[in-house]
């Protein structure tokens, strides 16, 4: 009977440690204000657009259209042949990017929440 009591105490301590670790990790992931979409064309920065302000912006002489809404940015239109940049989806976390190779355009997010890791090898 004494062994079972020690097992329950050990399991309780491990669960408490796991909950504490979860709380600490989640507490450090607060969303930061001030995330911006940084737009570069051919390696030259042409603009910074705060993700906190909704708007539609013509980029690269009208070649691409950047939309910012509800803290997310995406390319809604492009005049390139494959239009892959319109399929990148919405970006909002630090380090996420959208690339349009034919138009030499890169939209990246700086500041804000860190991007989540998909997998670790």
N, C-alpha and C positions, 0 to 999 in steps of 0.2 A: 504494500500500500504506500510505503514511503517513497518507492521509486516512481510511482505514478504522480505523486505530488511534485516531485522534482521535475518530471517531464512537463507537467502543466506550467510550472514556474518558468522553465526554459522557453517553452512555446510563447508564453505571455511576454517575456522579455524580448524575444525575437520579433513578435508582432508590434510591440511598442517601438522598437528601433526602426522597423520598416515604415511605420506611420510617421515617425519623426523625420526620417529621411525624405519621405514623400512630401511632407509639409515644407521642409527646407528647400527642396528642389522646385516645387511649384511656386513658392514665395519669391524666388529669384527670377521668375519669368514674367514679371509685370511688364505690360506693354508700355513702351516709352513713347512720349510725344515727340514730335519733330522729325518723323520719318519723311524722307524726300525721295522723289524719283529723279535721278540724275540722268540726263540725256546727253550722249556723245555721238558725234557724227565724224567718221574718219579719224577717230582718236582725239578730237577736240570737243571739250565740253561746251554745249550750246545752251543748256538751261537746267535749272533745278526747280522742281515743282513739288510743293508740300502735299503730302497725301491727305492732309486734314482739310484741304480746300478742293471741292468738286469743280471740275471743268473739263473742257475739250480743247485740245491744242493741236494745231497743224505743225508737223515737224518736217525738217529737211526739205523745205520749199513746198510743202504740201504732199510729199511722197508718203508720209505716214500720219495717222491720226492717233494721238494718245488721249485716252479717257481716264480721268481720275474721279472715282465715286466711292463713297463710304469707306475711305481709307485704303482703297485698292486701285492699282493702275493696270491698264492693258492697252494693247494696240488694237483698235477696232477696224481700221482700214489701212491698206497698203497698196501701192501700185506695182509691186514686184511680181514676177510671174508665178511663183509658187505660193505666196502669201502665208508662209510658215509662221511668220511673226504674229499673225492674228490668232494662231492656234496655241500659243504659249500659255494662254490663260491669264488669270489675274495674279499680280504680284503685290505683296505688302510687307514682306519680312526682309530684314537686313541680309544682303547677299544674293537675293533672287534677281534674275536678269531676264530680259527679252532681247533677242538679237535678230536683226534683219540684215543678212549678209549682202544682198544685192544693193541695198541703199546705204550700207556701212553704218547702220544705226544700232546703238546699244542703249537700252533703258535699264538702269539698275536701281535698287533700293538701298539707301544708306540711312543708318539710324534705325530706330524702332526695334521690334522684336527680332531675335535671332531666328534664322531658318532652322527647321527641325531636321534632324538627321534621318534619312530613310533607312539606312542600314550601315552596319560597321562590320568590316571584314577582318 
